[in-house]
Amino acid sequence: MTVLYYLVLILHLIACFFLIAVVLLQQGKGQDLASAFGGGGTQAAFGPRGSATLLSRVTTGLAAVFMITSISLAVLKQRETSVLDKIPASASPTPAAAPTNVLGQPLTPTPSPSPAAPGAAVASPSPAAAATVAPAASPAPSVAASPAPAKPAASPTPKK
């Protein structure tokens, strides 16, 4: 099966290179200056043509070989694993980015005040928990907005 795959691959590459060469050797329908500027409108795209030349027959044959070898290569190599199949299942996805505000600073959830029972003592965080708390973000640098240039007042035009 591997030998057949490589034989079809070599045939495919040869057909590709010859197809490129044959297409480049062909002369276009309108090779005059008028057709460059849209003057060749009398020739319809699917209109009457002369007899098929050798180059057009070779182009058709090579295009057929190209299509057949393309499909054959896809069928012969369908048992190949994907790049995604090689990723181990235990790999964890990357964590999502923390949400930020308009200025790009991370958003910190604001604790909602809970009503404390009268006379209940509020527990203070332990020193270990206080060490893990991130320091408060510094306030955003103030961006001094430059005032818009004043437009000169429109002077009334004299009527004549």
Secondary structure as GFF3:
##gff-version 3
##sequence-region A 1 160
A	DSSP	alpha_helix	2	25	.	.	.	ID=ss1
A	DSSP	alpha_helix	33	36	.	.	.	ID=ss2
A	DSSP	alpha_helix	54	76	.	.	.	ID=ss3
A	DSSP	three_ten_helix	84	86	.	.	.	ID=ss4
A	DSSP	alpha_helix	127	132	.	.	.	ID=ss5
###
